[in-house]
Amino acid sequence: MAGTDAMINAFTTLLVTVDPPGLAPLFLGLTQGMNRGERRQVAVRGSLIAFAILAVFALFGAGILGALGISMGAFRIAGGLMLFVISFEMIFEKRNERKEKTTDAAITKDHIHNLAVFPLAIPLIAGPGAISATVLIAGTMDSVAGKVQLIGVIAVCLALVFAALILAERLNRFLGVTGRALLTRLLGVLLAALSVQFVVDGVKSAFGA
């Protein structure tokens, strides 16, 4: 069984990486012209697909790395650097611009029935940052029970994402532009600290410190 601190760290990292408040306005843009029922269907399907993707990486990510000859220490350093870049983008509002470009491109290329898969599940929810964070966290858990707990944490995070998508209109009105910007920057600072910790742990692991 993984410790409470490890689970809190896992929950915080994943929640900050998937960024439910940031997804809400993008989801509204993606589903423009849909009624409430259609939006709900897209939200359910997208959340479930994203959960399946992250759960697979939680269970088999380390095995895939091992097959490729990549040590967990090296992946922690690389993943930590990637998460740091994401945190930098969040603090300076680059991430939402990039996500909005992804959304705009998807609207022209995909029909409504495919929106749940792309771009909602991939890459807006289960993007490179979330996948990297999942593999990094799973790599710190040796037991099966720990990985089962991690999948539970992923389920809770995706439930919060689903709630944010369902409440997107209200959340968008409540936070406003200033509120979203403030929350995104605060989460970015938190993710920056967590990403540095991943790099430190990776260096210790890679060099046996």
Secondary structure, DSSP 8 states (H G I E B T S, - for coil): ---HHHHHHHHHHHHHHH-HHHHHHHHHHHTTT--HHHHHHHHHHHHHHHHHHHHHHHHHHHHHHHHTT--HHHHHHHHHHHHHHHHHHHHTTHHHHHHHHHHHHHHHHS-GGGTIIIIIIIIIIS-HHHHHHHHHHHHT--SHHHHHHHHHHHHHHHHHHHHHHHTHHHHHHHHHHHHHHHHHHHHHHHHHHHHHHHHHHHHHHHHT-
